[in-house]
C-alpha cells in the first residue's frame, strides 16, 4: 500500500524488528523508533499552544532529532531545523520568523541562543540532556497513533535554504510531498530495505531529510547517525556500520578525497551515494578509490522531480528533463533557448544563446511556497511557471546541464563567463579542496574573475604552481582565468557545507585572507597583494568614478 503521509509511513513500521536507527552506542529497531516518536508526539500535544504548531530543533545529528521528526509527523506539527552555524542577529531573525512554540535543544544549543530574542519563553525549551527530559518522555509512552486530522497537505517541515547567494528563506514541505519524495527517491537512488544509510549531512538541511531519512523510512532501511561530518572519520564509520548508501554535498566529497590514500580504501561496503556539486573528476576518483558510485542529481528544498537521471549520458550532465514542461528559457522573453553546441572539451561554444534559466512550466502548483514571504513566492512563480533561479543548457542530444546560479555569470570585456566552469577547473588541482568563483568590479569597467580556494594546512600558494596548472587546462579560456585568488585553509561555508559565495563576493579582495593578483596580459603571474596595493587599487576606483562599486 502506498501511503500519502509520513505519519502513515511511520505507523507502517510498528512491529518491525529490523534495525531502524544506529549510533556507535546503541541500535533501535524500527518499532522502537516509532514508539520513541509517539512518546514525544504525546508530549508535544500536551504542550501545544494556539498558533502555528511549529517546533524548532537545534541539535547535532543525534537520535533525539530523528525521534522529533517522527513526533512532528504523528502529531501534525512542523519541524523547523535551526542552523547551528548561524550566529547573533542573523540567527535571531531567522528563528523568530518561524513562529516557534517549542525549542528542542541541548546545553550547547542553549548557549548559542543565549541573549537572543527568538520569541520563545525559556520554559518552552526542552533540553534533551537535562535532568527532567527523560522522565517527561517516559511519562508519555503510549501506543503509536496519528492525529486524525493529518492529511497529505499537513505541513511537516520549514526548511531554511542555505543562503549561499543571499538571505535564507523558509521553504514549506508538506507530509504529502515528503512522502512522495520517499517513494521517488527509493526508486531514483536504489534505496532498499537491505541498505544501511549513513546520515553525515545535517538534519536541518533538505539533503539529509529528503534524500536519506525519508527514503530510508519508506524502504525500511537502517539509518546510521553521526553528530557531524568528519572526513577522517568517514571510512572508519562506513566499515563500523557496514554502510552502503550516503548523501553528500560536493565539498564533503572533496574533503574525503583530500585524506591520505590507503591501499585498502576500496575494502568497504559502500555501493552508491547521492548528492550535488561533485565534479566529474571527483566522481571518477571516488569510484576508483572507494568503489562507490556517486549519483549527481538536481533538486532543492522548494521542489524536485524536474530532472530524470540518465546514467548513459555525459558525466557532467544532470540527466534529461523529466517532462516537456522542463525547459531552459531566456528570462526576459520566456522563449526557449537554442540547443548548446559543445566543443571537444565539453565547453559550450554558443553560451550567450544557449544558457538560460531552468523553469518548469507545469510546476507552479507543486511549489508549496515560503513561510510568510510573499515577495520570494512571487519571484519563484511568475506567469504561471516555476522559476528555479538556476542557469542551465540543453545539448543536441537532449541532456540538460547545470550552469550555475542566476548570479554566476561574470561579464568580462563584454563577454559572459561561467563561474561554474572556472570552479570545476580549479577543483581538478590535487591540492585544492574547495573553490568558489565570482565576479568582482573592475576599476575601469565591467568585472574581473576572482577565485577563493581552500587548501590543506601546511600548503601555501607557492606550492600549487597555479599559473602552470591553469595554462594546461584546455577548456579554460583566458577570460575565465582568475585575476584575483583568495587563499584560505577554511573558507566560509553554510551548515550544509556549501561555500558562502555571496559573502566572499562582498568581501572581494578586501578580505583578511591572503589575496594574489594577476596584472597585465600574457601568461598568468600572481603576486601577493599588500595593504599598499589594496589602497592603490581603491584609489584607482575613486579616480575612475567607480567608488560606488566598492562596499
Secondary structure as UniProt FT lines:
FT   HELIX           6..11
FT   TURN            12..15
FT   STRAND          19..22
FT   STRAND          27..29
FT   HELIX           30..47
FT   STRAND          54..58
FT   HELIX           63..75
FT   STRAND          78..81
FT   TURN            84..85
FT   HELIX           88..97
FT   STRAND          102..105
FT   HELIX           107..113
FT   TURN            114..115
FT   HELIX           122..124
FT   STRAND          125..127
FT   TURN            128..129
FT   TURN            131..132
FT   HELIX           133..139
FT   TURN            148..149
FT   TURN            152..153
FT   STRAND          155..160
FT   STRAND          170..174
FT   HELIX           175..189
FT   TURN            193..194
FT   STRAND          196..199
FT   TURN            203..204
FT   HELIX           206..208
FT   HELIX           209..213
FT   HELIX           214..219
FT   STRAND          222..225
FT   HELIX           231..241
FT   STRAND          245..249
FT   HELIX           250..257
FT   TURN            263..266
FT   STRAND          272..276
FT   HELIX           280..290
FT   STRAND          293..296
FT   STRAND          307..308
FT   TURN            311..312
FT   TURN            315..316
FT   STRAND          319..321
FT   TURN            324..325
FT   STRAND          326..329
FT   TURN            331..333
FT   TURN            344..345
FT   TURN            349..350
FT   HELIX           351..354
FT   STRAND          356..360
FT   TURN            361..362
FT   HELIX           364..366
FT   TURN            371..372
FT   HELIX           374..380
FT   STRAND          381..382
FT   TURN            383..384
FT   STRAND          385..395
FT   TURN            396..397
FT   STRAND          399..405
FT   TURN            406..407
FT   STRAND          409..412
FT   TURN            413..414
FT   STRAND          415..418
FT   HELIX           419..427
FT   TURN            430..431
FT   STRAND          432..441
FT   STRAND          447..455
FT   TURN            457..458
FT   HELIX           461..463
FT   HELIX           466..471
FT   TURN            474..475
FT   HELIX           478..480
FT   STRAND          484..488
FT   TURN            495..496
FT   HELIX           501..507
FT   HELIX           508..510
FT   STRAND          514..518
FT   STRAND          526..528
FT   HELIX           531..543
FT   TURN            544..545
FT   HELIX           547..549
//
